Amino acid sequence: MKRAIVATAAFLAFTGMQAPPAEKPPLSLWRLDCGTLDIDDLGVFSDTGLYSGQKKTLVASCYLIRNGDRLLLWDTGVDGALAGKPKDAEGTFLKEKLVTQLERIGVSPADVTYVGISHYHFDHTGQVADFPNATLLTGKGDWDVINVWPPAKERFAHWLSGGGKVEPLERDKDVFGDGRVTILQMPGHTEGHQVLLVHLASGPVLISGDQYHFTENREVGGVPSFNVDRADTLASHDRFEKLAKNVGAKVIIQHEPDDIAKLPAFPEAAR
């Protein structure tokens, strides 16, 4: 009998019948208001002359993802110094700084684990310096530009000086190591442009960076004249669309007001 009990205990240990693995913590996603941009001539958003003379107001949106006690802030919008002021000469407006919005859901800058940037342009990185404790996740091609381009060097001085940790990404990155939040390399708009895929319990969400700027641009697969590489842009369009279809993702074009409205208004979160 003793021999049988020992054998049974050994079998249960061998087959892994101990405590079940811990469940993954809930995943939450907030959309944040990071500015608006009045565009008087959309002509530069097509290198084939498609939108010449047209006008549109675009939004600058940012996103916070919580995975347990770890936080990823995706993009940081326009310059925080614009907060509460009239529109500037370029038609840029910011109602409220990111840090002030985050306070309303109990998040301080020191709580943010990662800041992921889709690319180095001013309307996506304007408040990055407010999160000095975060590890910066940027495309390697963009990081190379940040190192030498004066406007970007100023915004990222903290990380360039070694004051903060940076990961220049050459491949896709599973941010939290559980397969639910992935930064995807889609160059073309800039040298190291990135997009974000978030697998919420309610379904996947694919956040565009500047892969596209507005709905009509996506519908025709347009390429802005200021993109750094047309062929890379088109290849990234192809990957973006196939990925969105194959995983059944809800696409959020970060500059498109109608798209960001697909997510709950802050301070509510998508889950």
Residue pairs with C-beta under 8 A, 6 or more apart in sequence:
12 18
24 178
24 180
25 67
25 68
25 69
26 201
26 271
27 65
27 66
27 67
27 180
27 181
27 198
27 199
27 200
27 201
27 271
28 65
28 66
28 269
28 270
28 271
29 63
29 64
29 65
29 66
29 198
29 200
29 205
29 263
29 269
29 270
29 271
30 63
30 64
30 105
30 266
30 267
30 268
30 269
30 270
31 61
31 62
31 63
31 252
31 260
31 263
31 264
31 265
31 266
31 270
32 61
32 62
32 63
32 64
32 77
32 98
32 101
32 102
32 266
33 59
33 61
33 77
33 95
33 96
33 101
33 266
34 59
34 60
34 61
34 62
34 75
34 76
34 77
34 78
34 94
34 98
34 123
34 126
34 127
35 59
35 60
35 77
35 78
35 82
35 92
35 93
35 94
35 123
35 126
36 57
36 58
36 59
36 60
36 92
36 93
36 94
37 57
37 58
37 59
37 60
37 78
37 90
37 91
37 92
37 93
37 123
37 255
38 55
38 57
38 87
38 90
38 91
38 92
38 93
39 45
39 55
39 56
39 57
39 58
39 91
40 55
40 91
41 52
41 53
41 54
41 55
42 51
42 52
42 53
42 54
42 55
42 56
43 49
43 51
43 52
43 53
43 54
43 225
44 224
44 225
44 226
45 51
45 213
45 214
45 217
45 222
45 224
45 225
46 52
46 217
46 222
46 223
46 224
46 225
47 222
47 223
47 224
47 225
47 227
47 230
48 222
48 223
50 220
50 222
51 216
56 214
57 257
58 213
58 214
58 255
58 256
58 257
59 254
59 255
59 256
59 257
59 260
60 75
60 77
60 78
60 123
60 124
60 254
60 255
61 75
61 77
61 252
61 254
61 255
61 260
62 73
62 74
62 75
62 76
62 77
62 98
63 73
63 74
63 75
63 196
63 207
64 71
64 72
64 73
64 74
64 102
64 105
64 107
65 71
65 72
65 74
65 181
65 198
66 269
67 175
67 176
67 178
67 180
67 181
70 113
70 114
70 176
71 107
71 111
71 112
71 113
71 114
72 112
72 113
72 114
72 115
72 116
72 137
72 175
72 176
72 181
73 98
73 112
73 114
73 115
73 116
73 131
73 134
74 116
74 117
74 118
74 196
74 207
75 116
75 117
75 118
75 124
75 125
75 209
75 254
76 98
76 115
76 117
76 124
76 125
76 126
76 127
76 128
76 130
76 131
77 94
77 98
77 123
77 124
77 126
77 127
78 92
78 94
78 122
78 123
78 126
78 127
79 94
79 122
79 126
79 127
80 94
80 97
80 98
80 99
80 126
80 127
80 130
82 88
82 92
82 93
82 94
82 126
83 94
83 95
83 96
83 97
83 100
84 94
84 95
84 96
85 93
85 94
86 93
87 93
92 123
97 127
97 130
98 127
98 130
99 108
99 109
99 127
99 130
101 266
102 108
102 109
104 266
104 267
105 267
109 130
109 131
109 132
109 133
109 134
110 133
112 131
112 133
112 134
113 134
113 135
114 134
114 135
114 136
114 137
114 175
115 128
115 131
115 134
115 135
115 136
115 137
116 137
116 138
116 175
116 183
116 194
116 196
117 124
117 125
117 128
117 136
117 137
117 138
117 142
117 194
118 124
118 193
118 194
118 195
118 196
118 208
118 209
118 210
118 254
119 139
119 142
119 189
119 190
119 192
119 193
119 194
119 209
119 210
120 138
120 142
120 145
120 146
120 149
120 152
120 155
120 156
120 190
121 190
121 210
122 151
122 155
124 209
124 210
125 152
125 155
125 156
126 155
128 136
128 155
128 156
129 155
129 156
129 157
129 158
132 158
132 163
132 164
133 164
134 164
135 164
135 165
135 166
135 167
136 156
136 159
136 164
136 165
136 166
136 167
137 166
137 167
137 169
137 173
137 175
137 183
138 146
138 166
138 167
138 168
138 169
138 192
138 194
139 168
139 169
139 170
139 185
139 187
139 190
139 191
139 192
139 193
139 194
140 168
140 169
140 170
140 192
141 187
141 190
141 191
141 192
141 193
142 168
142 190
142 191
142 192
142 193
143 166
143 168
143 192
144 168
144 191
144 192
145 152
145 190
145 191
145 192
146 152
146 153
146 156
146 160
147 153
147 160
153 160
158 164
159 165
159 166
167 173
168 192
169 183
169 185
169 192
169 194
170 185
171 185
172 182
172 183
172 184
172 185
173 182
173 183
174 181
174 182
175 181
175 182
175 183
179 199
180 198
180 199
181 196
181 197
181 198
181 199
182 196
182 197
183 194
183 195
183 196
184 194
184 195
184 196
184 197
184 239
184 243
185 192
185 193
185 194
186 193
186 194
186 195
186 209
186 211
186 236
186 239
186 240
187 193
187 228
187 229
187 232
187 236
188 223
188 227
188 228
188 229
188 230
188 231
188 232
188 233
188 234
188 235
188 236
188 237
189 209
189 210
189 211
189 224
189 227
189 228
189 233
189 236
190 210
190 227
190 228
191 228
191 229
193 209
193 210
193 211
193 236
194 209
195 206
195 207
195 208
195 209
195 211
195 240
196 206
196 207
196 209
197 204
197 205
197 206
197 207
197 243
197 247
197 249
198 204
198 205
198 206
198 207
200 270
200 271
201 271
202 270
202 271
203 248
203 249
203 250
204 247
204 248
204 249
204 250
205 249
205 250
205 252
205 263
205 270
206 240
206 243
206 244
206 247
206 249
206 250
206 251
206 252
207 252
207 254
208 240
208 251
208 252
208 253
208 254
209 254
210 254
210 255
211 236
211 237
211 240
211 253
212 218
212 222
212 253
212 256
213 224
213 253
213 255
213 256
214 253
214 255
214 256
215 253
215 256
215 258
215 259
216 222
217 224
217 253
218 251
218 253
221 234
221 237
223 230
223 233
223 234
227 233
243 249
244 251
250 262
251 259
252 259
252 260
252 262
252 263
253 259
254 260
263 270
264 270
